[in-house]
Amino acid sequence: MKASELRLKTTDELDSMLLELSKEQFNLRMQKGTGQLSKPDQVKKVRRDIARLKTVKTELARA
């Protein structure tokens, strides 16, 4: 997911994506805790996607 793609979306779409990514992050944390995590790199990707999404939301709020 690129920041340029996120800037084209509406605030409601960004909010729903943020909620979805937060749920995914929670599920990955639970899998990691129980030792069932098959793709450890996915945790880093989701965390960065959440940060990217929050940054774009802040940019849109300031504009």
NUNU-876094 format. One record per residue (C-alpha): x, y, z; residue in three letters; residue number from 1. Coordinates in pm, whole numbers, plus 32768, in hexadecimal, padded with zeros to 4 digits. Layout:
N
X:Y:Z:ALA:NUM
...
END
This chain:
63
8000:8000:8000:MET:1
8096:814B:7F95:LYS:2
8056:829F:802F:ALA:3
7FF7:832E:7EDD:SER:4
7EE0:822C:7EC2:GLU:5
7E68:827E:8020:LEU:6
7E53:83F2:7FD8:ARG:7
7D49:83AB:7ECF:LEU:8
7C5F:8306:7FC9:LYS:9
7B59:83AE:80A2:THR:10
7B74:83D3:8219:THR:11
7A6B:82C7:8251:ASP:12
7B2A:81D1:8179:GLU:13
7C68:821D:8239:LEU:14
7BB5:81E6:8385:ASP:15
7B30:8094:8315:SER:16
7C89:802E:8297:MET:17
7D23:8095:83E3:LEU:18
7C27:7FC4:84A2:LEU:19
7C69:7E9A:83C0:GLU:20
7DE3:7EB9:83E8:LEU:21
7DC3:7EDA:8561:SER:22
7CFE:7D96:856F:LYS:23
7E01:7CEC:8494:GLU:24
7F18:7D6B:8576:GLN:25
7E63:7CDF:86A6:PHE:26
7E38:7B8D:85FE:ASN:27
7FA8:7B84:85A1:LEU:28
800B:7BD6:8707:ARG:29
7F32:7ABA:8788:MET:30
7FC9:79C9:868B:GLN:31
8125:7A35:86F2:LYS:32
80D1:79FF:8860:GLY:33
8053:789F:8825:THR:34
8170:7846:8739:GLY:35
8092:781B:8608:GLN:36
8115:7941:853D:LEU:37
817A:78C2:83E5:SER:38
81F2:7A0C:834D:LYS:39
82B3:7ADC:844C:PRO:40
82F5:7BEF:834E:ASP:41
817F:7C34:833A:GLN:42
8187:7CDA:8492:VAL:43
827A:7DE2:8414:LYS:44
81B3:7E21:82D6:LYS:45
806C:7E54:8391:VAL:46
8110:7F3B:848D:ARG:47
81A1:8012:837A:ARG:48
8059:8018:82BA:ASP:49
7FA8:8096:83F3:ILE:50
80AD:81A7:841F:ALA:51
8093:8209:82B0:ARG:52
7F18:8219:82C8:LEU:53
7F22:82F0:8403:LYS:54
801A:83DD:835E:THR:55
7F38:840D:8230:VAL:56
7E0A:8446:8314:LYS:57
7ECC:8555:83CC:THR:58
7F32:85F7:8285:GLU:59
7DC9:8600:8211:LEU:60
7D53:868E:835E:ALA:61
7E4B:87AB:8349:ARG:62
7DF4:8801:81E1:ALA:63
END
